Amino acid sequence: MKKIIFSTLVASSFLFAADYTNSIGMVFKEIPSGSFMMGTPTLSTADCPKDNPFTAPNEYNDCVSSRTRNVNNNETPVHSVTVASFYMSETEVTQGQWYEIMGDNPANFKTGNVNMPIELVSLDDTKIFIKRLNAKEGGDKYRLPTEEEWEYAARAGTTTKWSCGDSESCVSSIAVYNTTSPKPVKSKKPNAFGLYDMSGNVWEWTESCWTSNYNSGKDCEYKVMRGGGWSSNNADCIRSAYRGTNTPSSRTGKDGFRLLRMK
């Protein structure tokens, strides 16, 4: 019952949220403030049975393995995060939007469709784009999201593996993955906040430094990437909590970004 009530509240917030469209036509969705549990929960192993010395099976290790094998350590421990309201671009930055600001198109996958996501851009490249967009609009409102803001927006009030639920059968409706190339943005359904491609299509740079888990120190030689991409060969790699990492100067045809606009 609590889960249903929470989903209803999120849906209500979305219905009354306001869009913001900037000077080059980028649409941003208003993301309401709130709290969520970040990461992937681990099942308790406290009640796993002790080994019986007179039987061949290793009951304890088998029990522990069954409860932990599907959890990536870098997604633990689960912890509560409170996020202030912000605007998030409804799509990944497109090749057309990149060209509008930068005057070029470095993407590897060029199909003639301006709504293809920009890729083959490093985190350093995204910072140049953001600096020029801020200058064009006479402020400093735009930046990359932190991974906390990103996961909150991706979950859109859900506590499930993907924003569409826990069943892998729903993933194809929201994500471009396990394919040979990215697809135009908005090819799949949005989440409850109206955001497209939060799972799959291209990996998305964040502002956050990498941590091997949420209790470890930050390594700023590597940045966190979120969302998975078109080349992710299974749905596990595009879960809301799934984390990737890369060096800020790296450029691949799998990597893009979306923007956050501060209020």
N, C-alpha and C positions, 0 to 999 in steps of 0.2 A: 504493500500500500504506500509506504513512504516513497518508493521509487516512482510510482505513478504520480503522486502529488508533486514531487520535485520536477518531473518532466513537464507537467502542466504549467508550473510556475515559469519554467524556462520558455515554454511556447508562448505564454502570455507576454513575457518580456520582449521576445522577438517580434511579436505582432505590433507592439507599440514602439519599437525601436525606429530610429530615424536613419536614413541613408545620407551619405555625404558624397557629392560628386565634385572632383577637383577640376583644375583648369585644363587638363588634357583628357578629361572624360573618365578617369578612374573612379569606380564606384566603391565606396567604403561602407561597411555595415557597422552599425553601432553595437558594440558588445557590452552587455550590462555588467556591472560589478558583481562580485560574488566570491564564494570559496569552493574549493573542490579538493578531492584527494588525488594527489599527483603520483604517478608511478603505477606499478603492477603489484597487487597483493600476493604474498606468499602464504600458502596454507600451513597451519601449525603442524610441526612434527613432534610435539610434546607427547602425544598419545600413541606414537608409533610403537608397536610391540617389540619387546626385547627378543633377541634370537633364542630359539629353542635349540639347545645343543644336541638334541637327539633327532633333529630333522635336517635334511640337506638344504632347504631354502634359507636364504638370508633375509628373514622377515623385516628386520629393522631397516637395512639399507634399501630394500625394495620399496618399503613404505616411504622413506625419505625421498628416494628418487622419483617416485610417482607424484609427489607433492611439489617438487621443486624443478623438475626437468624442463617445464615449459615457461620458466621465468628467467629473464635475463637479469643478471646481478646488477647491471648498470641502471636498471629501472627501480631499484630498491634503495632504502625502505620507502614504502608509501608514506606520504606526509601531507598535512593540510597546507594549502596555499590560498591566500586571499589576494584577489586581483581587482584593481580599480578599473572603472569603465574606460574604454578606448574604442577607436574605430579600426577595423581591419579590412584590407582590400578584399573584395569578394572573390577575386581570382588571383592566381599567380600573375606576376608582371608579364605582360605579353610582349611579343616581338614588336608590335606596333607601338606600344607605350614606350618601350625602350628606345626605339628609333626617334620618337617625338622629342625625347630629352637628350639623347646621346648622338643622334645623327648617323648611327651605323647599326648594323645587325650582325653580331658575332655568332649567332646561333648555328649549331651544327645541322639542325633539322629545319630546313626552309622549304615550305610547301606553297608559298604564295599567299597563305592565309595569315593575316596580321594578328589573329587571335591565338596563334600557336604560342605556348609559353616560351619566354626567353630562357636559354640555357647556355652552357659553355661560358658562364660568368663566375668569377671568383667572389669571395666576400669583399675583397678590396674593390672590385669593380662595382659591387652594389653600393658601396659607400660613396663612390663618385656619382652614381645615379642619384642617390638620396641628396647629396650636397647640391647638385644642380636643380633638382626638383624643388628643394627648399628655397633656393635662391630665386627661382622663377616665381614662386608664390610669396616671396618676401617674409619668410618665417623660418622656424626650425621644428615644425610639427611632425615631420616624417622621420621614421627610423625603422630598423628591423625589430621584430618582436623578440622578447626573451623567450626561452623555451617554456617557462611557466605560462606566459601569456599565450604562447602558441598552443600548448596542450589544452589549456582552458577553452580556447576558441575552437579547437578541433573536437573536443568532447561535446561542446554545446549542451551541457547539462547531463550528459549520459555518464554511466559508470561502466559501460560495457567495453569490450575489446575494440570495437569500431563504433563510429557514431550511429551506425545502422543497427547495431545489436551484437550479440555474441556468436551468432551463427555465420559461418563463412559463406553460406549461400547468399547472404545479402550484399557481400562486398562488391560484386561486379556492378551493382547499381550505383555505387558512389565513387569507384576508383578505376583509374587506368593503370594496370599493372600486368606483369608477365606478358609483355608484348615487345615489339621490335622498335618502337619509337613513341615519343609523347603524342598526345592528341590535342586539338584545340581546347582551350579552357571552356568550361561549361558543357563538356560532352557527357557528363554524368550528373546525378542529382546532388543538390547542396545539402548541408547539414541543417539542423534546426536554427542556426544563426544566419543562414543564407550564404554560407561560405562554400565555394566549390573546390574540389581537388585537394582537400586537406589530407586525404589519403591518396597516394599515388601521383601519377603524371610526372612531376619533377620533384626531386629533393629540395627542401627550402632552408636556406641559411637562417640562422638566428643570431642574436647578439650575445648569446651565452657561451662562456668558456666550458670546455669539456670537463666532466668529472667521471671517474670510473664507477662511482655510485653516488647517491645523494648525501652520503656522510663523508665523502673524500674531498681532498683539496682540489682547487680549480687549476687546470692546465690551459693557459691561454695561448699556447702554441697551436692548439686545436680548438675549433669552434663546433658547437652542436648543430647538427642538421636534423630536420624533422620531416615526417610525412611519407618517407619512402618514395619510390619513383616507378617509371614505366618499366624499368628492367627488373624490379623486385620480382623474384620468381615464385613467391608464395605470399599469401595474405598475412601471415604472421609479421612480415617485414613492413607492413603499412598500418599496423595498429596505432591507436591514438597515443599510446605510451612509448612506442618504439623510438629509439634514439640512434642517430648516426653521427659521425664526426669527420672532419676534414681540416686541412690546413687552410688558413685564410687566402693563400695565393693560388690554391688549386682550382683548375677549370676542367669540367667534364661536361659531356652532353647530357648528363643526368641531373645537373644541378641548376636550380633557379632560385626564386625567392618571391615573397609577397611582402607588402608594406603594412606597417602600423602607423596610424595617424593619431597623435595625442590630442586630447581635448583642450 
